[in-house]
Amino acid sequence: MVDEYKNILVAVDGSAQSKKAFDEAINIAKRNKGTLVLATVIDTTSFSGTTGGNSIPLMQEVHEKAQNIINELEHHRVAEEHEVHLSSHIIAGNPKRELIELAEKLDTDLIVMGATGLGALSLLLVGSTTAYVVNQAPCNVMVVK
C-alpha cells in the first residue's frame, strides 16, 4: 500500500464525473504535496469510416475541444491551488491503452478517473475504459462517481 501519492494522473474528458475526479485528485495532490497530470485521450478508433477518409478537420475540432477541457480545469480550479504542480497531456489513440502507457511512462502512483464518461464521437472515457484501467494499471486506481 502506498502511504503517499506523489505522482497522480487524472483522466478528464469534460464529463461531470471527470470533473469530480479532478476535484478529488487536486485534494489528494494537495494533501501529499504531489504533482498532478491531467490526461485527455482523443479516441481515434471512433473516427474510422465516419468522415469518408478526411478526418483531419474532425481531429482538429476534437483536439480543440480537448484543449478547452484542459484549459478550463487549469484556469478555474487550479489558479488558487499554488501547492499543486500541474501538467497536462492530450493524446490521440485508444483511451484504454494510452492511459496505461502514460501512467507507466510517468511512474504514476495513482490514477483517478470517473466511472463513466462521454460517448459518441466525443472524447471518450467509457465504463469499459475504466474497467480496463483498473485491471491493467501499474498503480492504484481511484474511480470517482
C-alpha positions as semicolon CSV with decimal commas, in nm:
position;residue;x (nm);y (nm);z (nm)
1;M;0,000;0,000;0,000
2;V;0,124;0,345;-0,088
3;D;0,129;0,585;0,206
4;E;0,159;0,895;-0,008
5;Y;0,060;0,953;-0,366
6;K;0,318;1,186;-0,519
7;N;0,254;1,134;-0,891
8;I;-0,116;1,147;-0,970
9;L;-0,269;1,106;-1,313
10;V;-0,628;1,219;-1,362
11;A;-0,822;1,128;-1,674
12;V;-1,051;1,410;-1,788
13;D;-1,299;1,428;-2,073
14;G;-1,534;1,712;-1,983
15;S;-1,797;1,489;-1,823
16;A;-1,939;1,564;-1,480
17;Q;-1,769;1,256;-1,337
18;S;-1,429;1,353;-1,475
19;K;-1,466;1,696;-1,314
20;K;-1,541;1,524;-0,982
21;A;-1,235;1,303;-1,038
22;F;-1,027;1,617;-1,100
23;D;-1,152;1,775;-0,776
24;E;-1,064;1,458;-0,583
25;A;-0,722;1,437;-0,748
26;I;-0,647;1,802;-0,657
27;N;-0,726;1,725;-0,293
28;I;-0,504;1,416;-0,293
29;A;-0,217;1,603;-0,457
30;K;-0,252;1,889;-0,212
31;R;-0,252;1,657;0,093
32;N;0,053;1,471;-0,033
33;K;0,239;1,768;-0,181
34;G;0,231;1,578;-0,505
35;T;0,216;1,654;-0,874
36;L;-0,095;1,624;-1,085
37;V;-0,106;1,531;-1,452
38;L;-0,424;1,590;-1,649
39;A;-0,475;1,348;-1,937
40;T;-0,732;1,371;-2,212
41;V;-0,737;1,093;-2,469
42;I;-0,892;1,152;-2,807
43;D;-1,033;0,814;-2,912
44;T;-0,911;0,784;-3,271
45;T;-1,088;0,450;-3,313
46;S;-1,417;0,642;-3,328
47;F;-1,305;0,824;-3,645
48;S;-1,266;0,520;-3,871
49;G;-1,521;0,520;-4,150
50;T;-1,711;0,827;-4,032
51;T;-1,566;1,101;-4,249
52;G;-1,513;0,945;-4,588
53;G;-1,136;0,946;-4,546
54;N;-1,098;1,312;-4,450
55;S;-1,074;1,305;-4,073
56;I;-0,820;1,590;-4,035
57;P;-1,079;1,868;-3,979
58;L;-1,268;1,649;-3,733
59;M;-0,948;1,561;-3,546
60;Q;-0,857;1,931;-3,526
61;E;-1,201;2,013;-3,386
62;V;-1,181;1,736;-3,126
63;H;-0,827;1,841;-3,030
64;E;-0,952;2,197;-2,975
65;K;-1,230;2,062;-2,751
66;A;-0,972;1,861;-2,556
67;Q;-0,756;2,169;-2,512
68;N;-1,058;2,366;-2,391
69;I;-1,130;2,099;-2,128
70;I;-0,771;2,117;-2,005
71;N;-0,771;2,499;-2,008
72;E;-1,094;2,518;-1,810
73;L;-0,962;2,291;-1,538
74;E;-0,622;2,459;-1,524
75;H;-0,755;2,813;-1,504
76;H;-1,072;2,784;-1,299
77;R;-0,979;2,525;-1,043
78;V;-0,603;2,529;-1,011
79;A;-0,539;2,902;-1,013
80;E;-0,582;2,918;-0,638
81;E;-0,408;2,584;-0,570
82;H;-0,048;2,708;-0,559
83;E;0,069;2,400;-0,371
84;V;-0,002;2,161;-0,659
85;H;0,229;2,131;-0,960
86;L;0,017;2,066;-1,269
87;S;0,093;1,946;-1,618
88;S;-0,126;1,811;-1,896
89;H;-0,125;1,572;-2,190
90;I;-0,359;1,542;-2,485
91;I;-0,311;1,207;-2,650
92;A;-0,471;1,053;-2,958
93;G;-0,528;0,679;-2,967
94;N;-0,712;0,410;-2,779
95;P;-0,803;0,553;-2,435
96;K;-0,756;0,220;-2,259
97;R;-0,404;0,167;-2,382
98;E;-0,296;0,531;-2,383
99;L;-0,383;0,587;-2,017
100;I;-0,191;0,277;-1,912
101;E;0,112;0,371;-2,122
102;L;0,113;0,726;-1,987
103;A;0,086;0,601;-1,628
104;E;0,385;0,370;-1,686
105;K;0,588;0,641;-1,859
106;L;0,528;0,892;-1,578
107;D;0,586;0,643;-1,296
108;T;0,237;0,723;-1,165
109;D;0,140;0,632;-0,807
110;L;-0,235;0,680;-0,854
111;I;-0,478;0,715;-1,144
112;V;-0,801;0,899;-1,069
113;M;-1,089;0,873;-1,316
114;G;-1,465;0,881;-1,343
115;A;-1,669;0,563;-1,354
116;T;-1,811;0,668;-1,690
117;G;-1,751;0,949;-1,933
118;L;-1,866;1,100;-2,260
119;G;-1,969;0,892;-2,557
120;A;-2,030;0,902;-2,931
121;L;-1,767;1,098;-3,127
122;S;-1,667;1,297;-2,821
123;L;-1,365;1,244;-2,606
124;L;-1,414;0,904;-2,454
125;L;-1,365;0,752;-2,115
126;V;-1,645;0,498;-2,102
127;G;-1,713;0,237;-1,837
128;S;-1,518;-0,024;-2,030
129;T;-1,215;0,206;-2,030
130;T;-1,240;0,246;-1,654
131;A;-1,268;-0,130;-1,605
132;Y;-0,967;-0,190;-1,829
133;V;-0,755;0,070;-1,649
134;V;-0,849;-0,075;-1,308
135;N;-0,735;-0,420;-1,420
136;Q;-0,424;-0,323;-1,617
137;A;-0,281;-0,019;-1,439
138;P;0,070;-0,037;-1,294
139;C;-0,056;0,151;-0,983
140;N;-0,363;0,206;-0,771
141;V;-0,674;0,343;-0,939
142;M;-0,944;0,554;-0,777
143;V;-1,281;0,550;-0,951
144;V;-1,499;0,853;-0,874
145;K;-1,877;0,852;-0,917
